[in-house]
Amino acid sequence: MGVLSSLKSLLNDQGFTPSASTFPEIDAVGINRELSLQKIARERGSKNLPPKDQKNPDSVELGILARMSFLRNQGLEFYENMLSAYQARINRADSISQTIRAAALQARGNFRASATNSRAEMEYSLMGVVDALEYLTTFRREHKLNRPYLEERRKSIYTLIIVVIVMLFVEVVINAFFFAETSPQGILGGAFFALIFALANVTVSGFAGWFIRFKNHRNLLLKTFGVLMIFAFLAVAVTLNIGIGLYRDALEATGDATAASAVWFQNIQQGNILLQSIKSVILALMGLMISLITVVKTYASFDPYPGYDSVARRVENALSDYAAHLYETISELEEQRDDFTQEFEASSRAADLFLSEAADALHGQATLRNKLIGFFDELTGKTNLLIQQYRDANIESRTDNQVPDAFKDPPNLKTPLPEKLKTDNLESKADVQRREIRKIASETIDDISRVYEAYVSYFPSVEQLRQGWRAGDLPSWEKVVSKFETGDPTENKIGPNEK
């Protein structure tokens, strides 16, 4: 349920249905005919009724008064129903500004609470970035790194994967081609040997390329390890590829894989490492070249300083999470701000229209009283007419030529009038309320927008964080909000004479 649901319910104006009908119609001719006044008057007159000395109205006149009283009561009921409907609208009009004020206070409180909750979540995310940045700074200081992280190398890891796959494929093809001539199983057997040797060659080169980076480390032990890895790689690469060439020579000489393995081990034990076939030399050189390409590409795909990439990735991940979280919270607050704005603008317009109609209702209330007076005047006149018609017909029919004493007094139909309503300055009062409501709605919308702007300006952007933003740069939330503060729109600033 929205914060202005109570106002909408108030403006709903349920139960007020302006009636198209008016006061009851007074049909004197129809009543005369309905009561058979002329016939009864002649019958009673011929009998000299009522008697000459009767001073109270006879039963016929009382019947006329009762019939007209019924119409009078209908008119009063209609008046009271309309009066209640008008008064209900007027009473609600007096409550609108109070309801708007309460809704404004609630809306501001709800929005500020949302901003505060979002701020707490964002500060936690921001501290993650701060911690990562501080750790990066500490890492650079401890390892004397005056350069930024080589992010483009991390991006080239995908290229490294492609290169490794290509090198593996190329070496498999080359080995398969050279081993197919000597393998008893032909191309299939050559491919099997080729895959095993290629995997060994590329894997060793890849790991060597990653570990060689330790030659750049400040720690002497790790630096020595990195330098030794260079020589170890060269030794292993040369040994491995010469060994592959020697195995091809043995396979070519024996034509059998088992026998070739025995010859291969024997040659290595005897130190006979000279390659016998030019194809085996080419195979070894091609393998060595692929090893060098793999190790160089692996080395170039990571930051040359070990550990720098993991620290930098931690910063990048923290910044990415922070940016996504900041965008999400700002979007949520923006949506809430727009919802509050639309709701207040719509309710302000509805309240303005309602107050205008309420002022019309007050005038309608006064007009209704004038119509009631006119109705009573007509009712009195037609009551007198009906009674006079009865009396005239009765007198004409009497044989004693006497006028009863009861006919000398006028009819006694009571038509009490309600008090006259005071409707002075009704329009000016409605105008004051309208201005007050517009002011409250406008200032509430402005205040919500300012809190939103304060929130957006409170947190640093990713660019600011990258440019050396420090945790101490985060301002006080209260100061930021107070900078955008303009006052309390719920404060009643209408003078006593305007209320």
N, C-alpha and C positions, 0 to 999 in steps of 0.2 A: 504494500500500500504506500502511495506517494506521500510526501510530507504535506501536500496541500489537499489531501483527501477530505479533511474536515471542511475546508473551504468549498470544495466542489459539492459536497453534500449540502452545505448551507445554501449554495447558489442554485441547487437543483430545483428549489421552489415547489417541492411536491405538495399536493393538496390545494394549491391555488389554481383554480380553473375559472378565469373570468367568464361570467355568464353572459350569454347573448340575450337572455330574457330580461324583462323589466318588471316593474311592479304589476300586480294582478290587474286585469282589465275590469273596469266597473261598468257593466252593461245594465243601465237602469231599466231599459225597455224589457230586456230578458228577465230581470229579477221581478219586474211588475207582472209579467206573464207567468213566470215560474210560481210566484206566490198567489196568483189569481186575485190581485188586490182589488180590481174594479168590481169583480163579481162579489167578493166577500164584503166590500164596502157597501154595495147596494143592498145586499141581504141584511147586513147588520143595521143599516140605516132605516130600512123598512120596518125594522123591529125597534127603532129608536134606541139602538145600542151603539155606543155605550150610553148609560144614563146621563141626563143633563148635569147632575151633581157629582159625577165621577171626576176626581182630580188626577188620578194616575193614568198613565198610558194603558190602553187596552191591550189585549193579547195580540192583535194584528200589528200594532205599532211595535210591540216588543219583538214580534217575529221579524219585522223589518230591521230593527236595531240589531237583533242577533245575526241576521244574514249579513249586514254590513260590518258587524264586528268581526265576523269570520274573515271577510276580505281585509279588514284592518290588520288582523293577526297574521294573515298571509303576507301582507306588505311588510309588517315589522319583522317577520321571520326572514324574508328575503333581504331586508336591510341589515339585519344582524349577521346573517351568513356572509354577505359581501363585506361588511365591516370587519368581521373576524379575519377574512382572507386578506384584506388590505392591511389590517393591523399586524398580521403575522409577517407579511413582507416587510413592513416598516421596522418591526422589531429585529428581524434578521439583518436589515440594512445597518442597524446600530451596532451589530456584532461583527460586521465584516472587517473593519479596520483592526479590531482586536485579533481576529482570526488570522489576518494577513501578517500582523506583527509577530504573533506566536509562530506562524509557519516560517517566517523569515528567520527568526532566531533558530528554529529547528534545522532549517536548511543550511544555514551557515555552520551550525555546530556539526551536522552530519558531514559536510564537505571538509571541514577542518579535521575532523576525526579521521576521515579517509586519507587526507594528505599526511597526517601524522603517522598513521599506520604504514602507509607506503614509504614514508621517509625512513622509518625504523628498518624496514626491510632493505631499502636501498643503501642505507649506511652500512649494513652488514655486508652487502655485496661490494661496496666501495672499500671497506676495510680489507677485503680479500685482494683487491687490486693494490692497495697500499702495501700490504704485506709482501705481495709478489714483487712490487717495484723496489721495496727496501731490500729484499733478498737479492734481487738483481744488482742493486747498487753495491751491496756488501760483497757479492761475488766478484764484481769488476774491480773493487778496491783491493780485495785480498789477492787476486790474480793479476793485478796491474794491467787490466784491459782498458785501453782508452778508445776503443773503437766500438761501434754498435754491433749487435748480433747480425751476422750475415744471413738475413732471412731468405734471400734468393737461393741460398744453397739448400735450405730446407725444402723449398718449392721444387728443387731439381731432383728430389728423391724419386718422384714419379718417373723422371727421365732415367734415373739410375736403374729402376726396375725394368724399364723397357730395354735399356742397354744390356743389362745382365741377361735378359731373355734372348735378345738378339745374339749376344756373344755365345750363349749356350747353344743356340740353334746353329750358328755358324760352325762352332767347333764340332758339334755332333755331325754335321754334314761333311766337314773336312775329314774327321776321323773315320766316319762311315765309308767315305770314298777310298781312303788309303787302306783301311782294314778289310774292305770287301775283297781286295785282290788276294789277300793272304789267308782269309778265314775260310775254313772248310764249309761253313754254312752260307757263304756268299754275302750278299748285301744285308741279309737279316742278322747274320752273326756279326758283321762289321758294325751295324747300327747298335747292337748290344754293347760291344766293347766301347764304341764311340760315346755312348750315353754315360757309361760309368766313368770314363776318363774325363769327359767334359764336365760332369758334375763335380768331380774332385778338383779339377783345375779352377773352375769359376768360384766354387765355394771357398777354397783356400785364398784366392785372390781377393774376394769380397771381404772376408774377415780381416785379412792383412791390411787392406785399405782403411778399414775402420780403426784398427789398433795403432796404425802408424801415426795417427794424429797425436798420440801421447808424446811425441817428440817435441811438441809445442808447449807442454805443461811446465809450470814453474817448479813443480816438485822434481828434484834431481833424480829420484828413483824412477818416477814415471817417465821422465824425459829419457833416461837411459833405456827404459823398456821400449819406448817408441822408436829410438834409433836402432836398437837391436832388432826390432820387428822388420826394419827395412832390409837388413842383411839376411834375416831369417827368411823373409819372403823371397828374396832373390835366390837364396840357396835352395829353398823348397821348390820354387817355380822352375829353376833350371834342372834340378834333380828330377822333379816329377815329369817334365816334358822330355828330358833325355831318356828317362825310364820308359815313357810311352813309346819313344822311338825304338829303344832296345827291344821292347816286347814285340813291336811290329817286325823287327829283324828276325827275332827268334821264331815268330809265327810263320814268317815267309820261308825260313829255312826248314822247319819241321813239318808245317802243314797241319799240325795238331795242337789244340789249345793246351792240353795237359803237358805234352812234351815241350811246348814253347815256354810254359811257366817254369819247368825245370831248367831249361837252357837259360832262361832270363835270370833266375836266382844264381845259377852257376857263374854267369858272366859278371854279375854284380859282386859276388864274393871274390872273384879273381881280379876285380878292378878293371875288367875289360869293358870300358864304357864308350868305346869308339863306335859310332853308328856305321853300319855296313852299306846301307842303301840310301841313295839320294832322296828317295821318297820319305824315308824315315827321318832324314835331316830336315826336309821341308815340313813334315808333320810336327817335329819338335819345335822348329822356329815359329810355325803358325800358332802352336799352343802357347809358346812363350809370349808372343805378341798379344794374344788374347788375354793372357794373364796380366800383362802390363796395362792394357787398356782398361780391364776391369778394376785393377787396384787404383789406378789414377782416377777413374770416374767415381769409385766409391769414396776415395779421399776428398774429392772435390764436391761431393753431394752433402757433406756435413760441415758445420762450422769447424775450422781447424783446431779450435781449442776445445778439448774434451769437457763435457758437462755444461758448456755454454748454451748449447741448443736446448737442453731440457729446462734450464732456468728461464731462458727466453720464452719457451713454449708455455711455461706456467704463467708468465705475464700475459702472453697473447690470449690464452684461454680465459684468464681472469678478466681481461678487458672485453673479450667477446661476450662473456656472461653478463658483465656489468652493462654493456651497451644494450643487450637484448632486454635485460630486466628494466633498465631505465626507459626504454621505448615502450615496454608493456605498461609500466606504472603511469607514465605520462599519458598514454592512450586511454587508460581506464579513467584517470582524472578528467581528461578532456571530454570523454563521453558523459561522465557525471555532471560536469559543468554545463555542457550543452543541454542535458536533460533538465537540470534545475532552471536554466535560462528559459527554455521553451515553456516549462510548466509555469514559471512566474509570469512570463509575458502573457500567456493564455489566460491565466487566472486574473491578472490585472485587468485585461480587457473585459473578461466576464464580470468582474466586480464593478467596473465602470458602468457597464450596461445595466447591471442589476440596480445600482444606485440611481441611475437615471429613471428606471422603471419604478423604483421605490418612491422617488419624488413625485412621479406621476400618480402613484397609488395614493399618496397623501392628498394631492389635489382631487383625485377621484373620490376619496373619502369625503371631502367637503362637498363635492358635487352630488354625491349620493344623498347627503342630508337634504340638500335643496330639492332633490327629486322626491324624497320622502315627504317633505312639506307640501309639495305640489300634489302628491298622491293623497295626502290627508285632506287638503282643500277640496279636491275633486270628490273624495269620499263623503265629506260633510255636505257638500252641495247636492250630491245625488241622493244622499240619505234624506235631506230636507225635501227634495223633489218628490221622492217616493211617498214619504209620509204626508206631504201636502196633497198629492194626488189621491191618496186614500181618504183623507179628511174631506176633500171637496166632493168626492163621489158619495161619501157617507152622508154629508149634510144635504146634498141634493135629494137623497132618497128618504130622508126622515119625514115622518108625518106630523111631528110636533113642532117642526120648524125651529127647533132649539139647537144651539151650538153647545156641545158638552164642554164643561170646564177643562177637561183633559186636553181639548184641541187648542186651548188658548196658550199653552206653554210650548216653546220650541223643542225639537228632539234633543235628547241628551246622549250623543255618541262621543265617547271620550277618545281623543287622539293625542296622547302625550308625545311631545317632541323631545328627542335626545339633546344633550348639551351641544352647543355650537363648538366645533373643533377649531383650535388655533393652528393655522397653517402658515403663519408669518415666517419668512426667512427659510422656508423649506428648501428652496432651490440653492440658496447660498450654503446651507448646511451640507447638502449633497455635494456641492462643488468642493467644499473644504475636505470632505471625506475622500472624494476622488483624487484630489491633489495629494493627500496624505498617502493614499494607497499607491499612487504612481511613484511617489518619492521612496516609499519603503521598498517596493519591487525593484526600482532602478538601482538604489543603493545596495540592495542585497545582491543583485546580479553583478554589480561592479565589485563588491567585496569578494564574491566567489571567484570572479575573474582575477582579482589581485592575488588571492591565495594561490590560484593556479599558476600565475606568472611567477610568484615567489618560489613555488616548488620547482618550476622549470629552471629558474636562475640559481637555485641553491646548489645543485649538483654540478660538478665539472664535466665537461665533455670529454670524450675519448682523446681528442686532439690535445686538450689541456693536460690530461694525464700523461700523455706521451712526451709532452714538452717540459716535464719536470715538476708537475704539480705535487705539493706536499700535503700531508694530513693536516698540518697546522693552518693550511689555507682555507679549510672548511669553516664558513662563518657560523655564527649563532643563528639557529632557526628562528628564535624569537625576534632577533634584530632584522632578519630578512623579511619576516612577515610584517613587523611594525613599519618597515620602510614603505610597504605598500598599503599601510592602514590609512583609512580616512575617517573613521568614526563608526558609531553604532547606528545602523539604519533603523533599528527597532526603537530608538529613543524617540519619544513623543515630543515633537518640536512645535506642535500647534498651540497657539495661545489660548488662554481660557475663554476669550470672547469668541473664538472661532469654533470651539467645540460645540 
